[in-house]
Amino acid sequence: MRGAARGCFVGAVLAGVVGCASGPQFDGQTYRGEQVSFRVGPLPGGFRRIGSDDALLTFRNDQAGASLAINARCRLDGDDVPLRALVQHLFLQFTERRELSQRSFTLDGREALEVQLLASLDGVQRRFTVTVFKKNECVYDFLLVSDGGEQGNPAVEADYRKLVEGFATLEDSSP
C-alpha cells in the first residue's frame, strides 16, 4: 500500500467505516483470504467486527472508544523497507505526531515493531498502537486506535497485545 493509501487505511479505521464484508472467512480466530491466511490471539472483549474496504479485519468497541484493524499486503512494497519506515508511512497524512514508546519483539518467528503514538487527523487527536512485521513477502499491520489520550486504556492495550502476540501465518499463506 503506498503512502496515501496507507493513510486512508488509518483514516478509515479512525472514522470507524462500516461496509460489507464478503469473500474472506473469519471464524473469530482464523482468517482465510485470497492472499493470506492467519490465526490471531483472542479477540478483546467488547469488540465487534465491522466491515472496511481498507483492512482485512476491523473491529470496534464503542464503550472503550477503540477500533482495531489488521491488514496485510503481499508483493507490493516493503521487501527492503525497514519496519520503522513502514510505521511512518501509515501516518503520512497525520499531523502533530508524537511517539510515546517503541519496542521490537519476535512475532511468528520474525522481527516486529510496536509503536505507540499520538497523532491528529483533521485536528482530532487519537492514541495509536501500531505493530508491523514482514513474512513470506507480505507486510502485516495491526492497529489499535483509541480516544484514551496519552494514558491510553491499559486493559484494551493488554488485550490488543494478546491478539497480536497470538498471530501466526498458516500454511496456505504464501501469495
Secondary structure, DSSP 8 states (H G I E B T S, - for coil): --HHHHHHHHHHHHHT------SSEE-SSEEE-SS-EEE-----TT-EEE--TT-SEEEEETTTTEEEEEEEEESSS-SSS-HHHHHHHHTTT-EEEEEEEEEEEEETTEEEEEEEEEEEETTEEEEEEEEEEEETTEEEEEEEEES-GGG--HHHHHHHHHHHHT-EE-GGG--
